[in-house]
Amino acid sequence: MSTDGTSQPPASSGSSASPREAYQRVKRTPELPAPEAVKLRMMPIAAIGTLLWAVALVLTQIFRDELADSGREWWGACALAGVVIGLLGTAGMAVADRKHRG
């Protein structure tokens, strides 16, 4: 709130007195061209993530007894879910990459 009790901020020197004038001033400025889209293949990124989940799954099977002793036997199920979801995501990204590249 300003010192005069209104909710409008005081107009500083160089700023417009109304939003309409500010809009008109901005509207007159030329628009910059949109940047070119980055062309990035997503399938390798999804495949690397799936590979990391597969490594985690192997490690959880190697250390299954230690994980069970500490109450973390669910880590194997989590890694398995990561692999399954990663395979679905990798397949989806392969289709999307083919669609965008083709």
MOQUI-V418188 format. One record per backbone hydrogen bond with DSSP energy under -0.5 kcal/mol. CO is the residue of the C=O (numbers start at 1). NH is the residue of the N-H. Records with the same first field share a line. If there is no record, write none. Layout:
CO=NH  NH
//
This chain:
2=5
6=2
12=15
18=22
19=23
20=24
21=25
22=26
23=27
24=28
25=29
26=29
38=40
42=46
43=47
44=48
45=49
46=50
47=51
48=52
49=53
50=54
51=55
52=56
53=57
54=58
55=59
56=60
57=61
58=62
59=63
61=64
63=67
64=68
65=69
66=70
67=72
68=71
72=75
73=76  77
74=78
75=79
76=80
77=81
78=82
79=83
80=84
81=85
82=86
83=87
84=88
85=89
86=90
87=91
88=92
89=93
90=94
91=95
92=96
93=97
94=98
95=99
96=100
97=101
98=102
//
